[in-house]
Amino acid sequence: MQNLFTPPIFPGSVTAQVDSYIKHIFTSHSSNNVALIDLTWHFNHPGNIVEFIKQNQDKHLLLLSATDPFYFQPRSGLEEYLKHVPNCVVSRCILSHAAGYTMIGNVWNENYFSFWLEFMRQHHVGRFEFDYNTVAISKVFMCLNRKPHSHRIGLVNHIYNANLQHDGYISLGHDPGMENFGLPTPILLDNDIVNEEGNAAASIRDDISCDITSLGHTDNWQSFFVNVVTETAQGIQDFVSEKTLKPILGYKPFIVMGPSAIYDILHSWGIDTFDDIFGCDYTDSLVDHNTANRAAQIVAVINDLKKQDLNLLYKSLLPRLIENRKALLNAMEENHKYIITLAKQF
């Protein structure tokens, strides 16, 4: 394959290296009958994408979602998206493309693969090492939120309203206008690190560093029980980021507020999601999850955990946590093989 439309993904960064590696697999193995469009941040350059499609009228389009989710629910399709956003010129151009299209990457079907699994395959060694024998739990949970997306604000509000903010490590970045939410943002950790490697791979904020390549401050990681993960998006995209993978690599139980398919995806990798402890109130739905309902479930879990001996519970879970890390390492390798297999299909 020779024709590729790709936006700049923070050139020279660790994410850019993996992004280029994956795209090189497709340009090396896919035929010249296809052209690939990375739809990440499509709204920054719709005219360029439309022109690229016009220049490739005879080629089947591979629509890639890798570093970030699709801007629509891929399993619902572009037709459904256009019902809600009828002026999206990119979607209209794709739908009218005579040679057709296929979505790949973050779509929970036979074309699924995970950018962040491949990222971790290439970068986990030496960056996510943790000695589980050093655990000494004094906090129930950790819930870190660099970008204050609405579902993250909603969850942190629920935690504060339940007076649980002192039972965990919480962070939440500040954006203009957040004064109306009644939270003391930015909410910062007492002990934190600055990750220059991560900052180079993301839009820089003044309040919280982009820590995509470590478990954070060791003292924090040693002393909490459950990682409450707030994913990039909730409900409408089939996307798993490094946020969900970090607790698995770092031998921690976790609970996720995130996309509808995320637990199905994790189970397909052989990951234990501790449903016997945290419940299985998540659902696989093509509609947005209700933030308030999911936040209430998470608050109930935290309140229940407060009643338990968490150091003892952690030790009892350790065999499962060790197996989880092994399963994730295996999923990384299988995901890598499948990216190559998928590229060869086109």
N, C-alpha and C positions, 0 to 999 in steps of 0.2 A: 504494500500500500504506500502510495506516495503523497496523497493529499490529506492534510491534517490542519484543523483549525484549533488552536490552543491559546488561551489567555496566559499572560505571564503569571507564574505562581511563585512570587517572591524569589526572583532569580538568585541562584547560588545557595539557597537555604537547603536544609535537610529535607523539607517537604518537596522542594523543586527537584531535587535529585531523584527521589522515588517516583515523582510524577513523570519525569522524563524517561525513567527506566521502564515504567509500565507502557508508556506510549511507544517507546522503541520496540517493545515486544510486538505491538500491533503493526507498526510500520515494517517490521522485519518478517512477520509471519502471515499477515493478511494479504489478500489478493488486491490487484489494482481495480477490482470491480466495486470497491467500497471506498468511502471517505469518512474520516472520523471527525466529529465535532465535540469538543469539550464544552459542555453547557454550564460549567462553573462560572458564576458571575455573568451570565449571558446578558443581563440588563445593562452592563457597562458598554456593550458593543453590539447591539442588535443589528445595526446596519451592516456591519462587517460579516456577521453570520449569514444574513440574508444573501449578501453578495457571494459568499463562499458556496452556498447552496445552489445559486444560479449557475456558478461556474462548474458545478458537478452534477448537472441534471441527469446524466446517465449512470450515476453511481449510487448504490445503496448506502444510506447514511447510518453510521454507528454513532449513537448519541451516548456520550460518556458522562457519568457522574462518578467522580473519584474522591478528591480531597474534601468536597462538601456535598450535601444532598442535592438531588434534583430539586428544582424550584416548584415542582408539582408532585402529586402522588403518582409514581410511575405505574403502579398496578391499576390505577383508575384510568390513566391515559391522558393524552393531550386534549382529546375531545371534551372530556369532563372538565379539564382545567379551563378551556376556552369558554365554557358556560359561565364561569365566574370572572374570567379576565378576557373579555372578547377582543380587546385591542392589542393582544400580544402578537406582534408581527412575526416573531421567530416561530411560535407555535403554528401559526397559520401557514407559514412558508413550508414548514416541515410536513404538515398534514397534506399539503397539495403536491408534495414531491413525488413525481411519477415512479421513481425507482424504489420508493419505500424507505423505511427506517427500522432500526432495532435499537432498543435501549439496553445499555450494558453498564455494569458496575453496581450502583446502589439501587437495584430493583430486585425484589425478592421473588425471583423466578429462576429459570434455567440459565439466565445470563448474569446471575449475581456473582460478583467478587468484591473483596474489601480492600480499598486502598490502605486503610490503617492496619490491617493484618500484614500487608506487605511492608509497610513502614516499620512495624515492630520487628518483622523478620530481619530486616536490614540493620535495625538500630537498637535492639533491646540489650545486646551483650554489653556489659559494662555500664549501662545506664539505669537499669531497673533491678539491680541486685539488692536483696534484702535478706537478712538473717532472722527468720521467724522465731528463733530462740531468744531474741532480745525483746520480744513483745512484753510490755508492762502497761496494761490498759487502764487509763484514768478517764477517758472520754468515751461516750457511747458511739459517736458518729463523726464523720468528716463530710462536709458538703461545700465544695469549692466552686465558685461561679465568677469567672473572669468577666465575661460579657453579660450584662444584665438583661437577658432576654425575658420576655413576659412570663414564661412558665417558671423560670428561675426566681424571678421576683415573687411570684405567687407562692412558691414553696417556702422561700425564706420568710415571707410574711406569716405563713402558717406556723413555722417553727417559732418565730418570735411571739405570735399570739398565744401559743401553747407554753410560753416561758421555758423553752428548751434550748435557747441560744447558749446557755452556759454549760450544756451537756455535750457540746461538740465543737469541732473546729469549723468555722464558717467564714467564707469570704464572698463578697459581692461587689463588683465594680460599680462605679457611678457614671451615669450619663446625664446630660442636662434634662431637667424636667422631673427627675426622680424624687425631688423634694415632696411631691404630692403623694408618694407611697408610704410615708411615715416611717421609713427605715433609715438608720444612721449611716447611710452610704457615703463614701466607700467603707465596706466592712472588711477589715484587713486582719490577717493572722499576726499574732504577737511574734512568732518566729516564722520567717519565710525566706525564700531564696530568690535571687535574680537569675533567670535562665537566659543568657544572651543568645544561645543557640536557638531557643524557642522564639525569642523576640524577633530574630531575623526572619522567621518563617510566618509572621502574622502582623496584622496592623497593630502598631505599638500603642499601648495605653499608658497613662501616667500613674495609674493606681496599682495594677496587678500585672506581674510578669506572665508571659505565655510559656507555661512549663509543660511542653509536650514531650520532653526527653528525660524526665526523671520522676521519682516518686515524691519529690519535694523535700522539705526539711526532715531529716531523719528522726528528730525528737517527736515530731508530729506523727509520722508514719508508725512509729513504735507504739503509740499510746492511744489509738482509737480502735474501736471494734469494727463498725460497718461503714463502708464507703457509700454514701448516698450520691449517686451519679445523676447529674442533670445534663442530659445529652444536648447536642447542638439544636435539635428540633424535637418537638413532641407530636406524635400522632400521625403525621401526614407523609413522612419520608422513611424509606427503608435504609437507615444509615446508622452505622456503628463507628464511633471515633475512638481515639486513643483514651478518652475519658473512661470508657467502659473497660478497656483492656488493661489499664494500669493496676486496678485492684487485683485482677487475676494474676498478673505477673508478680505483684507484690504480696501475695498470700493473704488477701483480705476478703471477707464476705462483702457482698455488695447488693444494693437495690437500686433500680434504675427508674427515673422519670424520663421517658424517651419515646422513640417511634413505636408504632403499633406492632411491628414485626420483630422487635429487638430480642425478645425472649425466645421466639422461634429460631432466630438466627443463632443465638448462643447455644441453644439445645442441639442444633444441627452440628455444631462444633464439638459437642460432647461436654459442654460446660454445665456444671451444677449451679443452679440459681437459688438454692437453699429455700425452696418453696415450703418445706416442712417447718421452717423458722419464720420466714417473712410472709408466708401466704402466697397465693397465686391469683391475686386480684387484677393483675394486668390482663388485657384482652388483645386479640389480634383483630383490629377493626380498620376499615378504610376511612373512618372519620376521625377527627381530632379527639384525642383523649380529653376528658374534662380535668383541667389542672387542679381545681379544688378537690375533686374526688381522689385523685392520685396523691395529692399533698396530704389529705386527711389520712389515707392509708399509711403513708410513710410516717406521719406523726404518731399514729397508733403503734407502729412497729417500734419507734424510738421509746415511747412510753413503756411498752412491754419489756424492752431490753433493759431499761433502767432498774427493773426489779430483779435482774439476774446477775449472777457472778460471771462477769464477762471474761475474766481471765480463764476461768474454768471452762466456759463455753468455747472460747477460742481454742484451747488445747484439745477439746473433744472434736473440733472441726478440722484440726490441722491435717489429718490424712486426706480429707476431701479438698482442702485448699492446695495441697501438694499435687493431687491428681488434676485439679483444675489447671494449674500452670502447665503440666505435661500436655493436657488436652489442647491448650491454647498454642503451645509450641508446635504440636502436630497440625493444628488447623492452619497455622502460618505456612507450613510446607505444602499442604494440600491446596491452599488458596493460590500459592505461587504457581504450582503445576497447572491449576485450572485456568489461570490467566493466559498461559501459553496455549493450552488446549482450545480455549475460546477464540483466541486470535487466529488460530489455524482454521477454524470453522468458516471463516469469512474470506 
